Amino acid sequence: MPAMTLRGCSVRTPPAGRFLLAIGIWLAWLAWIRPLTLPDEGRYAGVAWDMLRSGSHAVPLLDGMPYFHKPPLYYWLTELSFSVFGAHPWAARVPSWLAAWGAAAGLYGFLRRHRDAAAATLTVLILATLPFFYGGAQFANLDMLVAGMITLCLLAAADTVLRAERGQAYRWMSLAAAALAALAVLAKGLIGVVLPAAILFLWLAWGRRWRGLAALLWPPAVLMFIAVAAPWFVLMQLRYPGFYDYFFVYQHFQRFAAGGFNNAQPFWFYLPVVAGLSLPWSLWGGGILRKAFWADGPARDLRRFALLWFAVVIAFFSLPHSKLVGYVLPALAPLAFLLSEVILGAWRAKTGGATPRLVCLSAAVAAAICAIAVGIAANNARGSAAPLAKVLREQARPGDTYVSLHAYPFDLALYARAPRPAWVVDDWLNPEVPTRDNWRKELYDAARFDPATGAEVLIGPAEFNARLCKAPDGARYWVWGTASDNQAYAPLRGLEPAVSSAKHAMWRVEAGAALRQRVCGETPKAGSR
């Protein structure tokens, strides 16, 4: 694209290296200014911390128990990030940032090869400034990681097909597509291969590109997929019988097909979500609906590919009752490409003379929305354990025990650098615990795979009191709860919180004669304090 200037707005194609470096810096900017968002960021970062502190690098752990809601790729990368940078909230976001940057760089390289430099630059500029994408790049959970792997897998697979059709070397790219599909499975499960397979099959069938299908199913590529994806799942089933049924049947098929889970939304939920979280770029989307946009031309096949990619992702995640916003992050790369095609089409046809200025304005407004949204999130850290955990890090001793009353603060162990799992006090015999989709069920399910640890950390109020009665003098307990727990629990009566926030408090309880008198009804002996 030649440089174009309109009323001071200059738009030009920058050097690839500097442009992608700037995109990487932009996606990481502000990732450090806010605490972990609850429950998602706290949960996933907490699992990684639990694995790191215990040395359980193969098995994801939630409060010391096997946590098989999701596969391990995010946790492995976060463990590595914590090892290199320390256990900080921004370090937990490094895997998402890398996945977003990698997806942007892969999209740029693909479009430079199969479209042109102008399309590559504008598409990645749009993608990186979509508030939806920017937020995902700075959110510590699995959604951006699987979106990045799916994006790179689809780009590598499409490149494989196009190379094979042109008689060019394609096998190394076929292997890359297979490895990326396997990593997508390790990022979030079967959707890592189901979504790319559906998109690619429809695209190949639409264009009758059967030679491309053969290139993708080249036997060494299939073996590559199996070699990367399968070992962890096999190991978990060997170590924990029942893993396959829980992970694949329950967490995949039953959750997809059944109702009763959290976040139930109507079928059309994702269309306004994507449009709203992609402002102001989504305002250009009307051009995608024009018949002329789909006419024959050099980019028709790529536009069809992007359309199928976007539509399959949106349709697939619209089917189940339970919907979370981050599920459709894989749809953003094709959306950015289609929007860039609309803009470049108008630009090159010289229709709408204000296009360069509007592109600059759109980018500026989008970037401002990204920064403002992060700033708002940073000042609305609801329920974060960070302020209370700071006191714990300063005052707690290595042998102290952490206790949580009728709650599980997902981020507390990470912020406090807790050396061991916490006791979680609740009515674990309540028959509703395994039926409700909440944190109690997560811990309850984890205990099924390790009953011994479950019996140690999931306890009732009576067991909590009994343990304190048997504790040696001087043993210390840090108890997380709310202000009302001060009267509800005998060990806390008469104690002032060691630290408190608007919603929570922590008490330091020390075993001794006074505690046993308060909790166990023990009569003080002469000379006791």
Summary of the structure (lengths in Angstrom):
residues: 529
radius of gyration: 26.5
end to end distance: 82.6
largest distance: 96.9
contacts: 1740
relative contact order: 0.11
helix: 64%
strand: 7%
